[in-house]
Amino acid sequence: MQILQPPGWPRPRGYSNGIAAEGRMVFVSGMVGWDKDGKFQTMDFAGQVRQALENIIAVLAEAGAAPTHIARMTWYVVDRDEYVQAYPEIGRHYRELIGTHYPAMTAVQIAGLVEPQARVEIEVTAVVPLT
């Protein structure tokens, strides 16, 4: 993967402006913060982020992919302020599960999610290099 950072632009924190990659594409549906049984174990925003990231990693593994193969993430949040207030804890969970790999990311506040208990939904596109 090549991080796309135009000259003179400030370096983003926690994401990349763009990623260029070649290989096998893996698309992960929006993951919410429920466990493998479809049950929410927490209503805490950061806790749901952690579970959603764990779910993403599990789906990626089915394709032989790892978090380092993630090229793009889109985060849908129901409350921007809740998301911003949880930055420190989200960052800890992210670094623990994903590491220091920061793909292209977008975060969007939405009116609601299909799952009424969900506080966040994250979808991913990954690119696994061809061997």
ROKOLVEX-969269 format. One record per atom (N, C-alpha, C): residue in one letter; atom name; z, y, x. Coordinates in steps of 0.001 Angstrom, whole numbers, plus 524288, in hexadecimal, padded with zeros to 5 digits. Example, Ala and Ser with C-alpha at 12.3 -4.5 7.8 and 13.67 -1.06 7.14 Angstrom:
residues 2
+------+------+-------+-------+-------+
: rest : atom :    c3 :    c2 :    c1 :
+------+------+-------+-------+-------+
:    a :    N : 81E78 : 7E9C6 : 83386 :
:    a :   CA : 81E78 : 7EE6C : 8300C :
:    a :    C : 81E78 : 7F31C : 83390 :
:    s :    N : 81BA8 : 7F736 : 83232 :
:    s :   CA : 81BE4 : 7FBDC : 83566 :
:    s :    C : 81EBE : 8001E : 83264 :
+------+------+-------+-------+-------+
***
This chain:
residues 131
+------+------+-------+-------+-------+
: rest : atom :    c3 :    c2 :    c1 :
+------+------+-------+-------+-------+
:    m :    N : 80000 : 7FB61 : 8033E :
:    m :   CA : 80000 : 80000 : 80000 :
:    m :    C : 80000 : 804DC : 80369 :
:    q :    N : 7FD28 : 8089B : 8019C :
:    q :   CA : 7FCF5 : 80D96 : 8045A :
:    q :    C : 7FF6F : 811B8 : 800E0 :
:    i :    N : 80358 : 81465 : 802DA :
:    i :   CA : 805BC : 818BB : 80004 :
:    i :    C : 8022A : 81D6F : 80087 :
:    l :    N : 800FA : 81FEE : 7FC3C :
:    l :   CA : 7FD83 : 82477 : 7FC29 :
:    l :    C : 800D4 : 82968 : 7FBF6 :
:    q :    N : 800F6 : 82C30 : 80055 :
:    q :   CA : 8042B : 830E5 : 800E2 :
:    q :    C : 800AA : 83541 : 802FD :
:    p :    N : 7FEAA : 838A9 : 7FF8D :
:    p :   CA : 7FB46 : 83CDB : 8016C :
:    p :    C : 7FE09 : 84047 : 8057B :
:    p :    N : 7FB21 : 841F9 : 80975 :
:    p :   CA : 7FD6E : 84547 : 80D85 :
:    p :    C : 7FFC2 : 84A45 : 80B38 :
:    g :    N : 8045E : 84B9C : 80D1C :
:    g :   CA : 806E5 : 8506C : 80B6F :
:    g :    C : 809FA : 85003 : 80664 :
:    w :    N : 8096D : 84BBC : 80385 :
:    w :   CA : 80C72 : 84B1A : 7FEBA :
:    w :    C : 811FD : 84980 : 8001E :
:    p :    N : 815D1 : 84B41 : 7FD13 :
:    p :   CA : 81B23 : 8496A : 7FE1A :
:    p :    C : 81B89 : 84394 : 7FCF9 :
:    r :    N : 81E85 : 840DA : 8002A :
:    r :   CA : 81F34 : 83B37 : 7FF7F :
:    r :    C : 822A1 : 83A42 : 7FABB :
:    p :    N : 820B5 : 83729 : 7F6F8 :
:    p :   CA : 823E4 : 83610 : 7F255 :
:    p :    C : 8288D : 8328F : 7F3AC :
:    r :    N : 82CA7 : 832F2 : 7F098 :
:    r :   CA : 83149 : 82FA9 : 7F159 :
:    r :    C : 83174 : 82B89 : 7ED1C :
:    g :    N : 8317F : 8268F : 7EEB5 :
:    g :   CA : 83204 : 8224A : 7EB02 :
:    g :    C : 82CFC : 82062 : 7E88E :
:    y :    N : 82895 : 82283 : 7EA38 :
:    y :   CA : 82383 : 820BE : 7E846 :
:    y :    C : 81F54 : 82288 : 7EC17 :
:    s :    N : 81A82 : 820CF : 7EB57 :
:    s :   CA : 8160A : 82295 : 7EE69 :
:    s :    C : 81248 : 82575 : 7EADA :
:    n :    N : 80F75 : 8293E : 7ED13 :
:    n :   CA : 80B89 : 82C06 : 7E9FA :
:    n :    C : 80720 : 8286A : 7E856 :
:    g :    N : 805E6 : 824B0 : 7EB9C :
:    g :   CA : 801C4 : 820FB : 7EA65 :
:    g :    C : 801FA : 81C5F : 7EE15 :
:    i :    N : 7FF88 : 81824 : 7EC6E :
:    i :   CA : 7FF45 : 81352 : 7EF7E :
:    i :    C : 7F9AD : 8114B : 7EF31 :
:    a :    N : 7F796 : 80F8F : 7F397 :
:    a :   CA : 7F294 : 80CD7 : 7F3AD :
:    a :    C : 7F3AD : 8073E : 7F563 :
:    a :    N : 7F167 : 8037C : 7F29A :
:    a :   CA : 7F26B : 7FDFF : 7F3DA :
:    a :    C : 7EDCD : 7FAA4 : 7F234 :
:    e :    N : 7ED2F : 7F646 : 7F4E7 :
:    e :   CA : 7E93B : 7F26F : 7F37F :
:    e :    C : 7EBDF : 7ED2F : 7F2E9 :
:    g :    N : 7E9FE : 7EA03 : 7EF2B :
:    g :   CA : 7EC2F : 7E4CF : 7EE85 :
:    g :    C : 7EC34 : 7E317 : 7E8D8 :
:    r :    N : 7EF89 : 7DF41 : 7E7C3 :
:    r :   CA : 7F01A : 7DD0A : 7E27F :
:    r :    C : 7F3AA : 7E099 : 7DF49 :
:    m :    N : 7F1B3 : 7E260 : 7DAEA :
:    m :   CA : 7F4A8 : 7E5ED : 7D783 :
:    m :    C : 7F869 : 7E2CE : 7D415 :
:    v :    N : 7FD35 : 7E4C3 : 7D3A4 :
:    v :   CA : 80126 : 7E26A : 7D043 :
:    v :    C : 80330 : 7E6C4 : 7CCBE :
:    f :    N : 802F0 : 7E5ED : 7C79F :
:    f :   CA : 804A1 : 7E9CF : 7C3D2 :
:    f :    C : 80978 : 7E7C5 : 7C10C :
:    v :    N : 80D9F : 7EAB9 : 7C14F :
:    v :   CA : 81284 : 7E929 : 7BECC :
:    v :    C : 81361 : 7ECB3 : 7BA14 :
:    s :    N : 813FE : 7EA49 : 7B58C :
:    s :   CA : 81515 : 7ED3A : 7B0C9 :
:    s :    C : 81A0F : 7F067 : 7B165 :
:    g :    N : 81ABA : 7F41D : 7ADF0 :
:    g :   CA : 81F86 : 7F72B : 7AE06 :
:    g :    C : 82449 : 7F3A4 : 7AD77 :
:    m :    N : 827CC : 7F407 : 7B131 :
:    m :   CA : 82C9E : 7F0F9 : 7B128 :
:    m :    C : 83126 : 7F479 : 7AF9B :
:    v :    N : 83443 : 7F29E : 7ABF8 :
:    v :   CA : 838F3 : 7F565 : 7AA58 :
:    v :    C : 83DAB : 7F2C0 : 7ACCC :
:    g :    N : 8423B : 7F4EB : 7ABCD :
:    g :   CA : 846FB : 7F30F : 7AE55 :
:    g :    C : 849BF : 7EEA4 : 7AB9C :
:    w :    N : 846D5 : 7EAE7 : 7A977 :
:    w :   CA : 8496E : 7E651 : 7A73D :
:    w :    C : 848FA : 7E1BF : 7AB00 :
:    d :    N : 84C59 : 7DDED : 7AA3C :
:    d :   CA : 84C75 : 7D965 : 7ADB8 :
:    d :    C : 84849 : 7D570 : 7AC14 :
:    k :    N : 8482A : 7D0F3 : 7AEC0 :
:    k :   CA : 84425 : 7CCFC : 7ADC4 :
:    k :    C : 84465 : 7CAC3 : 7A83D :
:    d :    N : 848CE : 7CB89 : 7A591 :
:    d :   CA : 84965 : 7C9BA : 7A031 :
:    d :    C : 84826 : 7CDF9 : 79C35 :
:    g :    N : 84648 : 7D27D : 79E14 :
:    g :   CA : 844F6 : 7D6C8 : 79A8D :
:    g :    C : 849B2 : 7D9A5 : 7986E :
:    k :    N : 84DF6 : 7D985 : 79B5D :
:    k :   CA : 852D0 : 7DC18 : 799AE :
:    k :    C : 8541D : 7E088 : 79D73 :
:    f :    N : 855A3 : 7E4F2 : 79B3E :
:    f :   CA : 85765 : 7E95A : 79E6F :
:    f :    C : 85D1C : 7E87B : 79FD5 :
:    q :    N : 85E38 : 7E86B : 7A4EA :
:    q :   CA : 86395 : 7E7AC : 7A6B6 :
:    q :    C : 86661 : 7ECDA : 7A772 :
:    t :    N : 86369 : 7F134 : 7A75C :
:    t :   CA : 865B6 : 7F665 : 7A807 :
:    t :    C : 86270 : 7FA7B : 7A53D :
:    m :    N : 86505 : 7FEAC : 7A3AF :
:    m :   CA : 86246 : 80335 : 7A192 :
:    m :    C : 86205 : 8077B : 7A5B6 :
:    d :    N : 86440 : 80673 : 7AA4B :
:    d :   CA : 8642F : 80A12 : 7AEAE :
:    d :    C : 85E9F : 80A9C : 7B0CA :
:    f :    N : 85CD8 : 80F76 : 7B16F :
:    f :   CA : 85773 : 81064 : 7B31D :
:    f :    C : 85645 : 80DB5 : 7B848 :
:    a :    N : 85973 : 80EC2 : 7BC43 :
:    a :   CA : 8587A : 80C7B : 7C171 :
:    a :    C : 858D3 : 80686 : 7C144 :
:    g :    N : 85C5D : 80476 : 7BE20 :
:    g :   CA : 85CC8 : 7FECA : 7BD8A :
:    g :    C : 857DF : 7FC7A : 7BB2E :
:    q :    N : 85594 : 7FF36 : 7B766 :
:    q :   CA : 850AE : 7FD58 : 7B520 :
:    q :    C : 84C2F : 7FDC9 : 7B904 :
:    v :    N : 84C3E : 801DC : 7BC46 :
:    v :   CA : 84843 : 8024E : 7C05A :
:    v :    C : 8489F : 7FDA3 : 7C402 :
:    r :    N : 84D66 : 7FC5E : 7C5AA :
:    r :   CA : 84E25 : 7F7ED : 7C935 :
:    r :    C : 84BE8 : 7F2EC : 7C6D9 :
:    q :    N : 84D24 : 7F1EA : 7C1E0 :
:    q :   CA : 84B39 : 7ED29 : 7BF5B :
:    q :    C : 84551 : 7ED47 : 7BECF :
:    a :    N : 8431B : 7F1C7 : 7BD6F :
:    a :   CA : 83D6E : 7F237 : 7BCFF :
:    a :    C : 83AD7 : 7F117 : 7C23B :
:    l :    N : 83D11 : 7F317 : 7C685 :
:    l :   CA : 83AEB : 7F208 : 7CBB6 :
:    l :    C : 83B60 : 7EC3F : 7CD13 :
:    e :    N : 83FBF : 7E9D2 : 7CBBB :
:    e :   CA : 8404F : 7E42B : 7CC9C :
:    e :    C : 83C35 : 7E129 : 7C98B :
:    n :    N : 83B2F : 7E2D8 : 7C4BA :
:    n :   CA : 8372F : 7E046 : 7C182 :
:    n :    C : 831C4 : 7E0E0 : 7C402 :
:    i :    N : 830A8 : 7E584 : 7C604 :
:    i :   CA : 82BA5 : 7E67D : 7C897 :
:    i :    C : 82B05 : 7E2DB : 7CD45 :
:    i :    N : 82F15 : 7E26C : 7D067 :
:    i :   CA : 82EE4 : 7DF11 : 7D508 :
:    i :    C : 82DE4 : 7D962 : 7D378 :
:    a :    N : 83054 : 7D79F : 7CF37 :
:    a :   CA : 82F87 : 7D23F : 7CD5D :
:    a :    C : 829E2 : 7D15B : 7CBB3 :
:    v :    N : 8278B : 7D524 : 7C8F7 :
:    v :   CA : 82215 : 7D495 : 7C750 :
:    v :    C : 81E7A : 7D4C3 : 7CC10 :
:    l :    N : 81F77 : 7D856 : 7CFAB :
:    l :   CA : 81C46 : 7D898 : 7D46B :
:    l :    C : 81C5A : 7D368 : 7D75A :
:    a :    N : 820EA : 7D101 : 7D7AA :
:    a :   CA : 82177 : 7CC0F : 7DA7A :
:    a :    C : 81DE5 : 7C7DC : 7D82F :
:    e :    N : 81CFF : 7C7FE : 7D318 :
:    e :   CA : 81983 : 7C434 : 7D098 :
:    e :    C : 813F1 : 7C4A0 : 7D29F :
:    a :    N : 81292 : 7C92F : 7D4B2 :
:    a :   CA : 80D4F : 7C9FE : 7D6DE :
:    a :    C : 80D59 : 7C9A7 : 7DCCF :
:    g :    N : 811C3 : 7C812 : 7DF0D :
:    g :   CA : 81229 : 7C7E8 : 7E4BC :
:    g :    C : 8128A : 7CD4E : 7E71D :
:    a :    N : 81445 : 7D107 : 7E408 :
:    a :   CA : 814B3 : 7D677 : 7E5C5 :
:    a :    C : 81A68 : 7D7E8 : 7E6B4 :
:    a :    N : 81B26 : 7DBF0 : 7E9C2 :
:    a :   CA : 82055 : 7DDEE : 7EB06 :
:    a :    C : 82090 : 7E3C2 : 7E9B5 :
:    p :    N : 8252C : 7E5FF : 7E9AC :
:    p :   CA : 8259F : 7EB9B : 7E89C :
:    p :    C : 82243 : 7EF00 : 7EC32 :
:    t :    N : 8216F : 7ED4B : 7F105 :
:    t :   CA : 81E40 : 7F05E : 7F4A8 :
:    t :    C : 81883 : 7F08C : 7F314 :
:    h :    N : 816EF : 7ED64 : 7EF4E :
:    h :   CA : 81192 : 7ED73 : 7ED63 :
:    h :    C : 810C5 : 7F151 : 7E8E9 :
:    i :    N : 814F7 : 7F3B9 : 7E719 :
:    i :   CA : 81482 : 7F771 : 7E2BD :
:    i :    C : 81185 : 7FC44 : 7E498 :
:    a :    N : 80D4D : 7FD84 : 7E1D7 :
:    a :   CA : 80A23 : 8021B : 7E31A :
:    a :    C : 80B4B : 806A5 : 7DF71 :
:    r :    N : 80D07 : 8055D : 7DAAC :
:    r :   CA : 80DEB : 80975 : 7D6BB :
:    r :    C : 81230 : 807CA : 7D303 :
:    m :    N : 8157B : 80B82 : 7D194 :
:    m :   CA : 81988 : 80AA4 : 7CD99 :
:    m :    C : 81949 : 80F20 : 7C9AD :
:    t :    N : 819D4 : 80DC9 : 7C4B8 :
:    t :   CA : 81A58 : 811C2 : 7C0AB :
:    t :    C : 81F7A : 810C9 : 7BDDA :
:    w :    N : 822BB : 814BE : 7BDB3 :
:    w :   CA : 827E5 : 81477 : 7BB36 :
:    w :    C : 827A5 : 8178B : 7B61F :
:    y :    N : 82938 : 81514 : 7B1E5 :
:    y :   CA : 8299F : 817A3 : 7ACD4 :
:    y :    C : 82F71 : 81814 : 7AB9E :
:    v :    N : 83150 : 81CD5 : 7AAF9 :
:    v :   CA : 836E4 : 81DB0 : 7AA0B :
:    v :    C : 837A3 : 82075 : 7A4D2 :
:    v :    N : 83BC4 : 81F14 : 7A216 :
:    v :   CA : 83CBA : 82182 : 79D00 :
:    v :    C : 83FCE : 82690 : 79D7D :
:    d :    N : 84233 : 82783 : 7A1FD :
:    d :   CA : 8454C : 82C43 : 7A2B3 :
:    d :    C : 844D1 : 82E07 : 7A860 :
:    r :    N : 841F0 : 83238 : 7A933 :
:    r :   CA : 8410B : 8343D : 7AE71 :
:    r :    C : 84628 : 83582 : 7B130 :
:    d :    N : 849C1 : 83804 : 7AE6F :
:    d :   CA : 84EB3 : 8398E : 7B0D8 :
:    d :    C : 851DF : 834C6 : 7B286 :
:    e :    N : 851EB : 830C2 : 7AF4B :
:    e :   CA : 854A3 : 82BE8 : 7B0A1 :
:    e :    C : 8523A : 8298A : 7B591 :
:    y :    N : 84D19 : 829A8 : 7B5E8 :
:    y :   CA : 84A3E : 827B0 : 7BA75 :
:    y :    C : 84BB9 : 82AC9 : 7BF5B :
:    v :    N : 84B8E : 82FE6 : 7BF08 :
:    v :   CA : 84CB6 : 8333B : 7C385 :
:    v :    C : 85268 : 8328F : 7C53C :
:    q :    N : 85603 : 8324F : 7C18B :
:    q :   CA : 85B88 : 83195 : 7C2E0 :
:    q :    C : 85C86 : 82C63 : 7C58F :
:    a :    N : 8594A : 82885 : 7C478 :
:    a :   CA : 85A02 : 8234F : 7C6B9 :
:    a :    C : 8572E : 822A8 : 7CBF1 :
:    y :    N : 85493 : 826C0 : 7CDF8 :
:    y :   CA : 851A2 : 82650 : 7D2E0 :
:    y :    C : 85496 : 82377 : 7D737 :
:    p :    N : 85965 : 82508 : 7D873 :
:    p :   CA : 85C08 : 8226F : 7DCDD :
:    p :    C : 85C9D : 81C84 : 7DC1C :
:    e :    N : 85E3C : 81AE5 : 7D784 :
:    e :   CA : 85EF5 : 81549 : 7D690 :
:    e :    C : 859B0 : 81278 : 7D631 :
:    i :    N : 855DD : 814FA : 7D3C9 :
:    i :   CA : 85099 : 812B9 : 7D393 :
:    i :    C : 84E9D : 811E7 : 7D922 :
:    g :    N : 84F5B : 815CA : 7DC75 :
:    g :   CA : 84DA2 : 8156B : 7E1E0 :
:    g :    C : 85029 : 810DC : 7E4B3 :
:    r :    N : 85532 : 8100B : 7E3D4 :
:    r :   CA : 857EB : 80BA1 : 7E649 :
:    r :    C : 85598 : 8066F : 7E474 :
:    h :    N : 854E2 : 805F2 : 7DF50 :
:    h :   CA : 8529F : 80116 : 7DD38 :
:    h :    C : 84D19 : 8004E : 7DF57 :
:    y :    N : 84A09 : 80475 : 7DF63 :
:    y :   CA : 844A3 : 8041D : 7E131 :
:    y :    C : 84479 : 8023A : 7E6DB :
:    r :    N : 84771 : 804C3 : 7EA3B :
:    r :   CA : 8475B : 8034B : 7EFCA :
:    r :    C : 84958 : 7FDBA : 7F0A0 :
:    e :    N : 84D2F : 7FC1F : 7ED86 :
:    e :   CA : 84F38 : 7F6CD : 7EE0D :
:    e :    C : 84B24 : 7F2BE : 7EC74 :
:    l :    N : 84832 : 7F3DB : 7E84D :
:    l :   CA : 8447C : 7F003 : 7E637 :
:    l :    C : 83EEF : 7F0A0 : 7E856 :
:    i :    N : 83D21 : 7F567 : 7E8E5 :
:    i :   CA : 837BF : 7F675 : 7EA7E :
:    i :    C : 8377F : 7F7CD : 7F050 :
:    g :    N : 83B97 : 7FA17 : 7F25B :
:    g :   CA : 83BAD : 7FBB0 : 7F7D8 :
:    g :    C : 83A03 : 80151 : 7F870 :
:    t :    N : 8376A : 8026C : 7FCC1 :
:    t :   CA : 835A5 : 807C4 : 7FDCF :
:    t :    C : 82FC6 : 80850 : 7FCED :
:    h :    N : 82D9F : 804FF : 7F9AB :
:    h :   CA : 82819 : 8053C : 7F82C :
:    h :    C : 827B2 : 808C4 : 7F36D :
:    y :    N : 824C8 : 80D14 : 7F400 :
:    y :   CA : 8245C : 810E2 : 7EFC5 :
:    y :    C : 81EAE : 81176 : 7EE10 :
:    p :    N : 81D29 : 80EC0 : 7E9D8 :
:    p :   CA : 817C3 : 80F0E : 7E7F2 :
:    p :    C : 816C4 : 81438 : 7E519 :
:    a :    N : 811FC : 814D8 : 7E34C :
:    a :   CA : 810C3 : 81936 : 7DFDC :
:    a :    C : 813EA : 81869 : 7DAD6 :
:    m :    N : 8166A : 81C8F : 7D8F6 :
:    m :   CA : 819D4 : 81C0F : 7D45A :
:    m :    C : 8190B : 82097 : 7D09D :
:    t :    N : 819C0 : 81F56 : 7CBAA :
:    t :   CA : 819CB : 8233E : 7C78C :
:    t :    C : 81E6E : 82210 : 7C40E :
:    a :    N : 82131 : 82628 : 7C272 :
:    a :   CA : 82576 : 82591 : 7BEA7 :
:    a :    C : 82433 : 82917 : 7BA08 :
:    v :    N : 824AD : 826EC : 7B55A :
:    v :   CA : 82350 : 829B9 : 7B08F :
:    v :    C : 827BD : 8292E : 7ACAA :
:    q :    N : 82951 : 82D95 : 7AA60 :
:    q :   CA : 82D1E : 82D4D : 7A617 :
:    q :    C : 82A1D : 82C55 : 7A10E :
:    i :    N : 82C0B : 828A0 : 79E07 :
:    i :   CA : 82970 : 82738 : 79923 :
:    i :    C : 82D52 : 82798 : 7949D :
:    a :    N : 82B59 : 8277B : 78FE8 :
:    a :   CA : 82EB5 : 827F3 : 78B4B :
:    a :    C : 831FD : 82315 : 78A65 :
:    g :    N : 8300E : 81E9A : 78C05 :
:    g :   CA : 832F4 : 819C5 : 78B46 :
:    g :    C : 82FCD : 81528 : 78D2B :
:    l :    N : 83275 : 810D2 : 78DC3 :
:    l :   CA : 82FFB : 80BF2 : 78F62 :
:    l :    C : 8301D : 80818 : 78ADF :
:    v :    N : 82CCA : 8042D : 78AF9 :
:    v :   CA : 82C8F : 8004E : 786D3 :
:    v :    C : 831CA : 7FD7F : 7864A :
:    e :    N : 83439 : 7FC3D : 78AC5 :
:    e :   CA : 83967 : 7F9CE : 78AAF :
:    e :    C : 83D71 : 7FE29 : 78A21 :
:    p :    N : 84012 : 7FE9D : 785A3 :
:    p :   CA : 8437B : 80317 : 784B8 :
:    p :    C : 84818 : 8039D : 78886 :
:    q :    N : 849C8 : 7FF69 : 78AFE :
:    q :   CA : 84E15 : 7FFC7 : 78EBD :
:    q :    C : 84C42 : 80160 : 79430 :
:    a :    N : 84733 : 80133 : 79516 :
:    a :   CA : 84517 : 80263 : 79A45 :
:    a :    C : 84574 : 80833 : 79B69 :
:    r :    N : 84735 : 8097C : 7A027 :
:    r :   CA : 8478D : 80EE3 : 7A1FE :
:    r :    C : 84302 : 8102D : 7A597 :
:    v :    N : 8408D : 80C0C : 7A7D5 :
:    v :   CA : 83C56 : 80CB3 : 7ABA3 :
:    v :    C : 838B4 : 807F5 : 7AB48 :
:    e :    N : 833BB : 808DD : 7AC4D :
:    e :   CA : 82FE6 : 804A8 : 7ACC2 :
:    e :    C : 82C8C : 805F0 : 7B184 :
:    i :    N : 82BB1 : 8020E : 7B4D9 :
:    i :   CA : 828CE : 802E4 : 7B9B3 :
:    i :    C : 82448 : 7FF09 : 7B9F6 :
:    e :    N : 81F87 : 8011A : 7BAD0 :
:    e :   CA : 81B0C : 7FDB0 : 7BB96 :
:    e :    C : 81915 : 7FE5D : 7C12A :
:    v :    N : 81697 : 7FA3F : 7C32A :
:    v :   CA : 81535 : 7FA01 : 7C8B3 :
:    v :    C : 80FAB : 7F7EB : 7C95F :
:    t :    N : 80CF9 : 7FA13 : 7CD2F :
:    t :   CA : 8082E : 7F7C7 : 7CF2F :
:    t :    C : 80929 : 7F67E : 7D4E7 :
:    a :    N : 80826 : 7F1AF : 7D662 :
:    a :   CA : 808D1 : 7EFF9 : 7DBC3 :
:    a :    C : 80399 : 7EE14 : 7DDDD :
:    v :    N : 8030F : 7EE47 : 7E307 :
:    v :   CA : 7FE58 : 7EC66 : 7E599 :
:    v :    C : 80017 : 7E8C7 : 7EA06 :
:    v :    N : 7FE94 : 7E3DC : 7E98E :
:    v :   CA : 7FFF0 : 7DFF2 : 7ED78 :
:    v :    C : 7FB44 : 7DF5D : 7F123 :
:    p :    N : 7FBFC : 7E034 : 7F635 :
:    p :   CA : 7F791 : 7DFA4 : 7F9D5 :
:    p :    C : 7F535 : 7DA32 : 7F995 :
:    l :    N : 7F01D : 7D9F3 : 7FA01 :
:    l :   CA : 7ED72 : 7D4E4 : 7FA18 :
:    l :    C : 7EE10 : 7D28D : 7FF87 :
:    t :    N : 7EF2A : 7CD80 : 7FFB1 :
:    t :   CA : 7EFD4 : 7CAF8 : 804CF :
:    t :    C : 7EB3E : 7C799 : 8062C :
+------+------+-------+-------+-------+
***
